[in-house]
Amino acid sequence: MSEHLRRLLELVPTRRAALILFAVALGVFWFQALGWPMAKGRDTWDYLVYYLQYWDSKPPLSQVQLFRAPLTPLVLGLPMALGGSLLLEIVFGLLYAISVLAWSATALTFGRIPALASAVLLLVYPAWATLYHQASSDAVFATGLALWALVVARTLKRPTTAGFVVLGLGIAALVLIRPANQVLLPAVVAPLLASVPLGVVIPVVPVPPDGPAEAVTAKPPPANVIAAIIAQSCFLRVCMDSLLSLAARFIRSQRVSRSAE
């Protein structure tokens, strides 16, 4: 291994490296923006209409809110309302840098070389940048997934109650970005995959041949794992309730349209 590569790998897991990568990602985004300005993306008008009627108790185009999730309209609509397309492009540039940093940090769980390779590949891969030069839910979803993957990797490596709660919150947020992210709901069993002892643990105490047998006690499951499973179950219930509510509204709207015909 060359001296320069060794020094570079030593720098990888530091905060300085994270700041450098974030700055480089911003530079790459704005360099691309010179010839690749922010453009209308897939379903942009749906999300902007959703934002404009976000707080209406009786929205004029209520059907939009049946098949579009509520978080993307905020990410797209709020910058557009405050600063126009320029502010929206700034926000998407920040999302791009955050996503590159998050995936690199996730890969760091497996080693310094994967972290470095992930950062370089994302910076030079045009298809990844495509998501962030158009106003659509793609960039919001890609950034959310990158952050959620980082939480999964860190939580499974160092299990904590807070980590599992954030993992559940991340699933709920991803579902509110795109309903199809309900496929991630099986991740609520992540506490079972963590390196924390589950179930009843019975320590075996050696008994001397001539000595009295000592009492063997059972150790209950760790409280943080129990709390994490409860938290994940609550988020699962919230997501399922949201899904059932959307389905009920869709069925009602279909009945109303048929009756009108």
C-alpha positions as CSV (number, residue, x, y, z in Angstrom):
1,M,0.0,0.0,0.0
2,S,1.4,3.4,-1.0
3,E,2.1,6.1,1.6
4,H,-0.5,8.5,0.0
5,L,-3.3,5.8,0.1
6,R,-2.4,4.9,3.7
7,R,-2.7,8.5,4.8
8,L,-6.0,8.9,2.8
9,L,-7.5,5.8,4.6
10,E,-6.4,7.1,7.9
11,L,-8.3,10.3,7.2
12,V,-11.5,8.5,6.1
13,P,-13.2,7.9,9.5
14,T,-12.6,11.5,10.8
15,R,-14.9,14.5,11.0
16,R,-12.5,16.4,8.8
17,A,-13.0,13.8,6.1
18,A,-16.8,14.1,6.4
19,L,-16.6,17.9,6.1
20,I,-14.3,17.6,3.0
21,L,-16.6,15.1,1.4
22,F,-19.6,17.3,2.0
23,A,-17.9,20.3,0.5
24,V,-16.6,18.3,-2.5
25,A,-20.2,16.9,-3.1
26,L,-21.5,20.5,-3.1
27,G,-18.8,21.5,-5.5
28,V,-19.7,18.6,-7.8
29,F,-23.4,19.5,-7.7
30,W,-22.9,23.1,-8.6
31,F,-20.4,22.3,-11.3
32,Q,-23.0,20.0,-12.9
33,A,-25.6,22.7,-12.4
34,L,-23.7,25.0,-14.8
35,G,-24.9,22.8,-17.7
36,W,-27.7,21.0,-15.9
37,P,-30.0,23.5,-14.2
38,M,-33.0,22.6,-12.1
39,A,-35.8,21.3,-14.3
40,K,-39.4,20.1,-13.9
41,G,-39.3,16.5,-12.8
42,R,-41.8,13.7,-12.7
43,D,-45.1,14.7,-11.2
44,T,-43.8,18.2,-10.1
45,W,-47.2,19.8,-10.7
46,D,-48.9,17.3,-8.5
47,Y,-46.6,18.1,-5.6
48,L,-46.9,21.8,-6.1
49,V,-50.7,21.6,-6.2
50,Y,-50.6,19.5,-3.1
51,Y,-48.5,22.2,-1.3
52,L,-50.8,25.0,-2.4
53,Q,-53.8,23.3,-0.9
54,Y,-51.9,21.7,2.0
55,W,-53.9,23.5,4.8
56,D,-57.2,23.7,3.0
57,S,-60.0,21.9,4.9
58,K,-61.8,21.3,1.6
59,P,-59.1,21.2,-1.1
60,P,-60.4,21.8,-4.6
61,L,-58.3,19.0,-6.0
62,S,-58.6,16.5,-3.2
63,Q,-57.8,13.5,-5.5
64,V,-54.2,14.7,-5.5
65,Q,-53.9,14.0,-1.8
66,L,-55.2,10.4,-2.4
67,F,-52.2,9.3,-4.5
68,R,-49.4,11.6,-3.4
69,A,-47.6,11.5,0.0
70,P,-47.4,14.6,2.1
71,L,-43.7,15.1,2.8
72,T,-42.4,15.7,-0.7
73,P,-44.8,18.6,-1.3
74,L,-43.3,20.3,1.7
75,V,-39.7,19.8,0.5
76,L,-40.6,21.1,-3.0
77,G,-43.2,23.6,-2.3
78,L,-41.7,25.5,0.7
79,P,-38.5,26.5,-1.1
80,M,-40.4,27.4,-4.2
81,A,-42.7,29.7,-2.2
82,L,-39.9,31.3,-0.3
83,G,-37.2,31.7,-2.9
84,G,-38.3,30.3,-6.2
85,S,-36.3,27.8,-8.2
86,L,-32.9,29.2,-7.0
87,L,-33.7,28.3,-3.4
88,L,-35.1,24.9,-4.5
89,E,-31.8,24.2,-6.3
90,I,-29.8,25.1,-3.2
91,V,-32.0,22.7,-1.1
92,F,-31.5,19.9,-3.6
93,G,-27.7,20.6,-3.6
94,L,-27.7,20.1,0.1
95,L,-29.7,16.9,-0.2
96,Y,-27.2,15.6,-2.8
97,A,-24.3,16.3,-0.5
98,I,-26.1,14.7,2.5
99,S,-26.9,11.6,0.5
100,V,-23.3,11.1,-0.7
101,L,-22.1,11.6,2.9
102,A,-24.7,9.2,4.3
103,W,-23.9,6.4,1.9
104,S,-20.2,6.8,2.5
105,A,-20.8,6.7,6.3
106,T,-22.9,3.6,5.9
107,A,-20.2,1.9,3.9
108,L,-17.7,2.8,6.6
109,T,-19.4,0.2,8.8
110,F,-17.8,-2.4,6.5
111,G,-14.4,-0.7,6.3
112,R,-12.5,2.4,5.1
113,I,-12.0,1.2,1.6
114,P,-15.8,0.6,1.0
115,A,-16.5,4.1,2.4
116,L,-13.9,5.8,0.1
117,A,-15.1,3.8,-2.9
118,S,-18.8,4.6,-2.3
119,A,-18.0,8.3,-2.1
120,V,-16.0,8.3,-5.3
121,L,-18.5,6.2,-7.2
122,L,-21.5,8.4,-6.2
123,L,-19.6,11.6,-7.1
124,V,-18.7,10.5,-10.6
125,Y,-21.9,8.5,-11.3
126,P,-24.2,10.8,-13.4
127,A,-27.3,8.8,-12.8
128,W,-27.2,9.6,-9.1
129,A,-26.9,13.3,-9.8
130,T,-29.9,13.0,-12.2
131,L,-32.2,12.6,-9.2
132,Y,-31.1,16.0,-7.8
133,H,-31.4,18.2,-10.9
134,Q,-35.1,17.8,-11.3
135,A,-37.9,18.7,-8.9
136,S,-39.5,15.4,-8.0
137,S,-39.8,13.0,-5.1
138,D,-36.8,11.0,-6.4
139,A,-34.3,13.2,-4.6
140,V,-36.3,13.3,-1.4
141,F,-36.7,9.5,-1.4
142,A,-33.0,8.9,-2.2
143,T,-31.8,11.1,0.6
144,G,-34.3,9.7,3.1
145,L,-33.2,6.1,2.1
146,A,-29.5,7.0,2.5
147,L,-30.1,8.4,6.0
148,W,-32.3,5.5,7.0
149,A,-29.6,3.0,5.8
150,L,-27.0,4.8,7.9
151,V,-29.3,4.5,11.0
152,V,-29.8,0.7,10.3
153,A,-26.1,0.1,10.0
154,R,-25.2,2.1,13.1
155,T,-28.0,0.7,15.2
156,L,-27.3,-3.0,14.3
157,K,-23.7,-2.4,15.2
158,R,-24.4,-0.5,18.4
159,P,-28.0,-1.3,19.5
160,T,-29.7,1.3,21.6
161,T,-33.3,2.2,22.3
162,A,-32.9,5.6,20.7
163,G,-31.5,4.0,17.6
164,F,-34.4,1.6,17.2
165,V,-36.9,4.5,17.7
166,V,-35.1,6.6,15.1
167,L,-35.2,3.5,12.8
168,G,-39.0,3.3,13.2
169,L,-39.4,7.1,12.7
170,G,-37.4,6.7,9.5
171,I,-39.7,4.0,8.2
172,A,-42.7,6.3,8.9
173,A,-41.0,9.2,7.1
174,L,-40.1,7.1,4.1
175,V,-43.7,5.9,3.8
176,L,-44.9,9.6,4.0
177,I,-42.4,10.3,1.1
178,R,-43.6,7.4,-1.0
179,P,-46.3,4.9,0.1
180,A,-44.5,2.1,-1.7
181,N,-41.8,2.3,1.1
182,Q,-44.1,0.1,3.1
183,V,-42.0,-2.7,1.8
184,L,-39.5,-1.6,4.5
185,L,-42.0,-2.4,7.3
186,P,-40.4,-5.9,8.0
187,A,-37.4,-3.9,9.4
188,V,-39.5,-3.6,12.6
189,V,-37.9,-6.9,13.5
190,A,-34.4,-5.3,13.4
191,P,-34.0,-5.6,17.2
192,L,-34.1,-9.3,16.7
193,L,-31.0,-9.1,14.4
194,A,-29.0,-6.9,16.8
195,S,-26.1,-8.1,18.8
196,V,-28.1,-8.0,22.0
197,P,-29.1,-11.1,23.9
198,L,-32.8,-11.8,23.6
199,G,-35.0,-14.2,25.4
200,V,-34.2,-15.8,28.7
201,V,-30.6,-16.3,29.5
202,I,-29.8,-18.9,32.1
203,P,-26.2,-18.7,33.2
204,V,-24.6,-22.1,34.1
205,V,-22.8,-22.0,37.4
206,P,-20.1,-24.7,37.8
207,V,-20.9,-26.8,40.9
208,P,-18.0,-28.4,42.8
209,P,-18.3,-32.2,43.1
210,D,-18.6,-32.0,46.9
211,G,-20.2,-28.6,47.2
212,P,-23.9,-27.6,47.3
213,A,-25.7,-26.7,44.1
214,E,-26.1,-23.0,43.7
215,A,-29.3,-21.4,42.6
216,V,-29.6,-20.7,38.9
217,T,-31.3,-17.5,38.1
218,A,-32.9,-16.4,34.8
219,K,-32.0,-13.1,33.2
220,P,-35.0,-11.3,31.5
221,P,-34.7,-9.7,28.1
222,P,-32.9,-6.3,28.1
223,A,-35.3,-3.4,28.7
224,N,-33.9,-1.4,25.8
225,V,-34.8,-4.3,23.3
226,I,-38.3,-4.6,24.8
227,A,-38.8,-0.8,24.4
228,A,-37.4,-0.9,20.9
229,I,-39.8,-3.6,19.8
230,I,-42.7,-1.7,21.3
231,A,-41.7,1.5,19.5
232,Q,-41.3,-0.3,16.2
233,S,-44.7,-1.9,16.7
234,C,-46.3,1.5,17.3
235,F,-44.8,2.9,14.1
236,L,-46.1,-0.2,12.2
237,R,-49.5,0.5,13.6
238,V,-49.4,4.1,12.5
239,C,-48.3,3.1,8.9
240,M,-51.0,0.5,8.6
241,D,-53.6,2.9,9.9
242,S,-52.5,5.5,7.3
243,L,-52.7,2.8,4.6
244,L,-56.2,1.7,5.6
245,S,-57.3,5.4,5.8
246,L,-56.1,6.1,2.3
247,A,-57.7,2.9,1.0
248,A,-61.0,3.9,2.6
249,R,-60.9,7.4,1.1
250,F,-60.1,6.0,-2.3
251,I,-63.1,3.5,-2.1
252,R,-65.4,6.3,-1.1
253,S,-64.2,8.6,-3.9
254,Q,-64.8,5.7,-6.4
255,R,-68.3,5.2,-5.1
256,V,-69.1,9.0,-5.3
257,S,-67.8,9.1,-8.9
258,R,-69.8,6.1,-9.9
259,S,-73.0,7.5,-8.3
260,A,-72.4,10.8,-10.2
261,E,-72.3,8.9,-13.4
